[in-house]
Amino acid sequence: MKKLILNKLDYLRIKKAIESAKQVKSINAGEAADLMTELDSATIVEPKEIPSDVVTMNSEVKISFLNNNRQVRFRIVYPKDANLKENKISIFSPIATALIGYKQGDEVEWIVPAGPTRIRIDEIIYQPEASGDYDL
């Protein structure tokens, strides 16, 4: 398994969002545990130190599902900003949880609602840190 990289602000904000969601029961225990496992396995760096090829919060990514060669493009956002019509998906979604902290070109095995799948990160179209947007 590859080592994930997260910026410190994302790490703290995601953990806070998980705790808030657990209190109002808007995330199930399994999803919260999966995301916490991902977070706790990551290398944490300052926002200015995150490599530009790493998926971070508010990154816009293009991915391929390798089982059917389908490509999708979306932005990973906090739950309050999620909007499928605008291609903004919550960090609490299985696909976002699978991708956060991985690099462009990485292939990730993850269980999505349709079952196990392999996902490749084809392109990071926008990453806030690479653009100097450290506080999004």
C-alpha positions as CSV (number, residue, x, y, z in Angstrom):
1,M,0.0,0.0,0.0
2,K,1.3,3.4,-0.9
3,K,1.8,6.1,1.8
4,L,-0.8,8.8,1.7
5,I,0.2,12.5,2.0
6,L,-2.2,15.0,3.6
7,N,-1.8,18.6,4.4
8,K,-2.3,19.5,8.0
9,L,-5.3,21.8,7.4
10,D,-7.1,19.1,5.5
11,Y,-6.3,16.5,8.1
12,L,-7.7,18.6,11.0
13,R,-10.7,19.8,9.1
14,I,-11.7,16.3,7.9
15,K,-11.3,14.9,11.4
16,K,-13.5,17.7,12.7
17,A,-16.1,17.1,10.0
18,I,-16.2,13.4,10.9
19,E,-16.8,14.1,14.6
20,S,-19.6,16.6,13.7
21,A,-21.2,14.2,11.3
22,K,-21.1,11.3,13.9
23,Q,-22.9,13.5,16.4
24,V,-25.7,14.2,14.0
25,K,-25.6,10.7,12.5
26,S,-25.0,11.9,9.0
27,I,-22.2,9.4,8.5
28,N,-22.4,5.8,9.3
29,A,-19.9,4.2,11.6
30,G,-18.2,2.1,8.9
31,E,-17.6,5.1,6.6
32,A,-16.3,7.1,9.5
33,A,-13.9,4.3,10.5
34,D,-12.7,3.8,6.9
35,L,-11.9,7.5,6.5
36,M,-10.3,7.7,9.9
37,T,-8.1,4.7,9.0
38,E,-7.0,6.5,5.8
39,L,-6.3,9.7,7.7
40,D,-4.3,8.0,10.5
41,S,-2.1,6.2,8.0
42,A,-1.1,9.4,6.2
43,T,2.1,11.5,6.4
44,I,1.0,15.0,7.5
45,V,2.7,18.0,6.0
46,E,2.2,21.7,6.0
47,P,0.0,23.0,3.1
48,K,3.0,24.6,1.4
49,E,4.9,21.3,1.4
50,I,2.2,19.2,-0.3
51,P,3.4,17.9,-3.7
52,S,1.3,19.3,-6.6
53,D,0.5,15.8,-7.8
54,V,-1.4,14.7,-4.6
55,V,-5.2,14.8,-4.3
56,T,-6.2,17.2,-1.6
57,M,-9.5,18.7,-0.4
58,N,-11.0,20.9,-3.1
59,S,-8.9,19.2,-5.8
60,E,-10.6,18.6,-9.1
61,V,-9.6,15.2,-10.5
62,K,-10.2,13.1,-13.5
63,I,-10.3,9.3,-12.7
64,S,-10.9,6.1,-14.6
65,F,-12.7,3.0,-13.3
66,L,-10.4,0.3,-14.7
67,N,-13.1,-2.4,-14.6
68,N,-15.1,-0.6,-17.3
69,N,-12.8,2.2,-18.6
70,R,-15.4,4.9,-17.6
71,Q,-13.9,8.3,-16.8
72,V,-15.4,10.9,-14.5
73,R,-14.3,14.3,-13.3
74,F,-15.2,15.9,-10.0
75,R,-14.1,18.1,-7.1
76,I,-13.6,16.7,-3.6
77,V,-15.3,18.9,-1.1
78,Y,-16.5,19.0,2.5
79,P,-20.0,17.6,3.1
80,K,-21.7,21.0,3.3
81,D,-20.4,21.9,-0.2
82,A,-21.3,18.7,-1.9
83,N,-23.5,19.1,-5.1
84,L,-23.7,16.3,-7.6
85,K,-25.1,18.6,-10.3
86,E,-21.9,20.7,-10.0
87,N,-19.7,17.5,-9.8
88,K,-18.7,18.2,-6.2
89,I,-18.6,15.1,-4.1
90,S,-18.3,14.9,-0.3
91,I,-15.1,13.6,1.3
92,F,-17.5,11.2,3.1
93,S,-18.3,9.4,-0.2
94,P,-16.5,6.1,-0.7
95,I,-14.8,7.4,-3.9
96,A,-13.4,10.6,-2.3
97,T,-12.2,8.6,0.7
98,A,-10.4,6.3,-1.7
99,L,-8.6,9.1,-3.5
100,I,-7.6,11.6,-0.8
101,G,-3.9,11.7,-0.3
102,Y,-3.0,9.6,-3.4
103,K,-1.0,10.9,-6.4
104,Q,-1.8,11.4,-10.0
105,G,-1.1,8.1,-11.8
106,D,-1.8,6.0,-8.7
107,E,-4.2,3.0,-8.9
108,V,-6.4,2.5,-5.9
109,E,-8.5,-0.6,-5.0
110,W,-11.6,0.4,-3.1
111,I,-15.1,-0.9,-2.4
112,V,-17.7,1.5,-3.8
113,P,-21.5,0.9,-3.6
114,A,-21.4,-1.2,-6.8
115,G,-18.7,-3.4,-5.2
116,P,-14.9,-3.7,-5.4
117,T,-13.2,-1.6,-8.1
118,R,-9.9,-0.3,-9.3
119,I,-9.5,3.4,-9.8
120,R,-6.7,5.3,-11.5
121,I,-6.1,9.0,-10.9
122,D,-5.6,10.2,-14.5
123,E,-5.2,13.9,-13.9
124,I,-5.3,16.5,-11.1
125,I,-7.0,19.3,-13.0
126,Y,-6.8,21.7,-10.0
127,Q,-5.1,21.4,-6.7
128,P,-5.5,24.4,-4.3
129,E,-2.1,24.2,-2.8
130,A,-0.4,24.1,-6.2
131,S,-2.3,27.3,-7.1
132,G,-1.3,29.0,-3.8
133,D,-4.7,28.6,-2.3
134,Y,-3.7,27.3,1.1
135,D,-6.8,28.1,3.1
136,L,-9.7,26.6,1.0
